[in-house]
Amino acid sequence: MPLYEHVFIARQDISSTQVEGLVSSFTELLEKDGGKIVNTEYWGLKNLAYRIKKNRKGHYVMLNIESPSSGIDELERTERINEDVLRYLTLRVEAHEEGPSIMDRGKKDRPTRDRDDSYGTQNDNHRADIEPRESIEKPASESVNTEDGGKDE
């Protein structure tokens, strides 16, 4: 049976329990057509790159699906009708990824921007090869202009 990765974005107005209800209704729909959802990942409420139907945020959910193409067609038709779903994308894949996706494990693997760790070591001495400049002061004879009565300009 073909394998698919399916991501949909739900409106920001609904709660996470309502998003779980959407996932369970999509699961029932796929099981009627002989498919199944292998894995579900809720990525959370995230900012959108641009407004979609007056929404600035959306609940992101990824589904790993094993289903015939007729099940995917019915799923996408249902999502087009559903007002809570803003966008969806389905990709056919050769195999599902093992373990969590990049979005799910993203925050754990990213380096932090603290000055103490190896990511941000360039704090005060970022140019160690250049010696600090000494303050340059004008000699007293150059700072006085004798033509204007000895006033500095």
C-alpha positions in Angstrom: 0.0 0.0 0.0 1.4 3.5 -0.8 2.8 5.6 2.0 2.1 9.3 2.5 3.1 12.2 4.7 0.2 14.6 5.3 0.4 18.0 7.0 -2.5 20.2 7.7 -2.9 23.6 9.5 -6.0 24.2 11.6 -7.4 27.6 12.6 -5.9 29.3 15.7 -9.4 29.8 17.2 -9.9 26.1 18.0 -8.4 24.4 21.0 -5.8 21.5 20.9 -8.6 19.1 22.0 -10.6 20.1 19.0 -7.5 19.5 16.8 -7.3 16.0 18.3 -11.0 15.6 17.4 -10.1 16.5 13.8 -7.4 13.9 13.7 -9.7 11.2 15.1 -12.3 12.0 12.5 -9.7 11.9 9.7 -8.5 8.6 11.1 -12.0 7.1 11.0 -12.4 8.4 7.4 -9.2 6.7 6.3 -10.0 3.4 8.0 -13.3 3.3 6.1 -11.3 3.3 2.9 -8.9 0.6 4.0 -6.1 2.9 5.2 -4.5 3.7 8.5 -2.6 6.4 10.2 0.8 5.1 11.3 2.0 8.1 13.3 0.6 11.5 14.4 2.7 14.5 15.4 1.2 17.7 16.8 3.7 20.4 16.2 1.8 23.1 18.1 0.4 26.6 17.5 2.9 28.4 15.2 3.0 31.7 13.4 2.1 31.7 9.7 4.4 33.3 7.2 1.4 35.3 5.9 -2.3 35.6 6.8 -4.6 32.8 5.6 -8.3 33.5 5.9 -7.6 36.3 8.5 -5.5 34.0 10.7 -1.9 34.8 11.8 -1.3 31.5 13.6 -2.3 27.9 13.1 -2.2 24.4 14.7 0.2 22.2 12.7 -0.3 18.5 12.6 1.6 15.8 10.6 0.1 12.4 9.8 2.1 9.4 8.5 -0.5 7.5 6.4 -0.6 4.1 4.8 -3.6 4.2 2.5 -4.8 3.7 -1.1 -5.1 6.8 -3.2 -8.9 6.8 -3.0 -8.6 7.3 0.8 -6.3 10.3 0.3 -8.7 11.8 -2.2 -11.5 11.5 0.3 -9.4 13.0 3.1 -8.4 16.0 1.0 -12.1 16.5 -0.1 -13.2 16.5 3.5 -10.5 19.0 4.5 -11.5 21.3 1.6 -15.0 21.3 3.0 -14.0 21.7 6.7 -13.8 25.3 7.8 -11.3 24.6 10.6 -8.6 23.4 8.1 -6.7 26.3 6.6 -4.2 24.4 4.4 -3.1 20.9 3.8 -0.3 19.1 1.9 0.1 15.5 1.0 3.3 13.9 -0.2 3.9 10.3 -1.3 7.0 8.9 0.2 9.0 5.7 -0.2 9.3 5.1 3.5 8.3 6.9 6.7 11.1 8.4 8.9 12.1 6.5 11.9 11.6 8.4 15.2 10.4 12.0 15.4 10.4 14.4 12.5 12.7 17.4 12.3 9.9 19.7 13.5 9.3 17.6 16.5 12.9 17.2 17.6 13.9 20.7 16.4 14.2 22.6 19.7 16.3 19.9 21.4 18.9 19.8 18.7 19.3 23.6 18.0 22.3 25.3 19.6 21.5 28.1 22.1 22.7 31.6 21.8 24.2 31.9 25.3 27.7 33.5 25.5 29.0 30.7 27.7 28.6 27.8 25.2 30.6 27.0 22.0 28.0 28.6 19.8 28.6 32.2 21.0 32.3 32.3 22.0 33.0 35.5 20.1 32.1 37.9 22.9 34.7 40.5 23.8 37.8 39.5 22.0 36.4 38.7 18.6 39.5 40.3 16.9 42.4 39.1 19.1 44.9 39.7 16.3 44.4 43.4 16.5 45.9 45.3 19.4 43.7 48.0 21.0 44.4 51.6 19.7 46.0 54.0 22.1 44.1 57.3 22.6 45.3 59.9 20.2 45.7 63.3 21.7 46.8 66.4 19.9 49.9 68.1 21.2 49.1 71.4 23.0 50.9 73.4 20.3 48.6 72.1 17.5 45.4 72.6 19.4 45.8 76.3 19.8 45.1 78.5 16.8 47.2 81.7 17.2 45.4 83.6 14.5 42.1 83.8 16.3 43.5 84.8 19.6 44.3 81.4 21.0 40.8 79.8 20.8 40.3 76.1 19.9 38.1 75.4 16.8 
